[in-house]
Every structure is written in C-alpha cells, then in structure tokens.
Amino acid sequence: MGGTTGHGNIDGSPAIIHPRLTGARCRCGACGENFNSVSAFDAHRTGSYWPIQRVCLTRIQMCTRGMSLNPAGFWITETRSERAASRGRAAGSGDRAPGGPRVGVRP
C-alpha cells in the first residue's frame, strides 16, 4: 500500500506546515523563509541582477542587518513601534504637548 496518511510525507518524514500567506506576506522559493512584506523579502536577497548572482542572506546575516522574526514567525525589517517612530521623525513632529514645547528634541 502506498500513499500518505495525511500525517507526513510519502517517505515517512513529518510534513512541514507553513504559515498562511495573506496580504503582502511572502515565502522565498530559494531558502523557504517567510517574510511579512515584499520589502523584507527584498532586504534578504543580495548580489547582482546580471549576470544573475542573487543569493539569500543567512538568518545570522539578516539579524546583523537589523531584521527580526515577529511573533507569527515572519521576518520583518522593523517593528511597528520602530516604524511609527521613524515616521514621526520624518514628519518632524517630535513629541509635543498641544501648544507646548517639543519634548526630547535637541535644538
């Protein structure tokens, strides 16, 4: 009798269950890592486009470049709080009370 029982692969090894990909989430076909966004996916690839010499960064290399795994197991380039903080800095709003001076901003 051949086939699978639904509890693993034909060779008897356990089946790999991948997280569901929704929205902009993606999985790299080369290394199998999961990414929370296309920009995180792009950040993990390096090398020239022509001639094609693109390779995936290792997990250690991704961590060294500031990437991290979110609680769902997807690689991200920055956390939501980091992204919100960088948007606030880019807008130049700083932290200020209504009508008051900026807090923590150096002249």
N, C-alpha and C positions, 0 to 999 in steps of 0.2 A: 504494500500500500504506500502510495506516495502522497505528496501534497503537504499542506501546512495545517496546523490545528488552530491557527489564529493566535497562538501564544508565542510565536517566534518565526524564524526563517526556516526554509527548507532544510538547511544544514544543521538545524538544532540550536543555532545561536539565538540569543534573545533579540526580539525586534526592537529597533530604535524608534522611539516615539518622539516626533518633532513637535515643537510648539506651533500653534496655529498662526499662520501669516495673514495679517489683516492690514488694511491701510497701506502705509509706506514700508512696512516691515519686509525684510527680505533675507534669504539664505544664500550664502555663497556656494555655487556649484563646485568650486575647486577645493575649499577647505571644510565646508559644512557648517561654518559658524553662522549664527543668527544675528541680524542687525536690526535695530529699532527704526532706522531711517536709511534712505539712499545715501545721504552724506556720510553716515557712519560706515556704510559698506565701502564707499569710495575711499574713505580715510584708511581702510585696512589694505588697500591694494597699492603696490609700488612698482616702479620700473617703467621702462619706456613703452610707448604705444607702437612705435615702428623702429626697428623690427620688434615684433611682439615679444616682450620680455616681462610681462606683468606677473607679479607673484603676490601671494598673501603674506601679510605680517604674521608672526607668531603671536601667541597670547601675551608673552612677555613683552614683545615689541609694542603691541597695542597698549598695554598698561603703561609702558615707558612714555608713550606719546599722549598720555592723559585719558585714554579711553577706559571704560569700566563696564562691568556687567550690571544691568539693572535687576531688580528682584525677580522679573519674569525670565531672566536668562538671556536677554538680548544685549548685544554690545551697543553702547552709546558713546557719543563724543563728549557730552556734558550733561549734568543733571538738570532737571527743570529749574531748581533754585539757582544754579550757576547761569543758566540761560537767561532767567529773569533778571539777575544781577547785571549781566553783560548788556542786556537791552536797556536797563536803566542808566548805565554808564554811557552808552552810546547816545542816548537821548539827552544826556546832560542834566537830567532831572535831579539826581542826587537824592538824599533823604532829607526832606524838609517838612516841617510842620506848616500848615496853611498860614501864610503871611509871615512865617518866621524864617530865621536863617537856616542855611544848609547845615546838616549835622554830619560831621566826619569828613568834610571836604576841605582840603588844604587850599589856601589862597595861591 
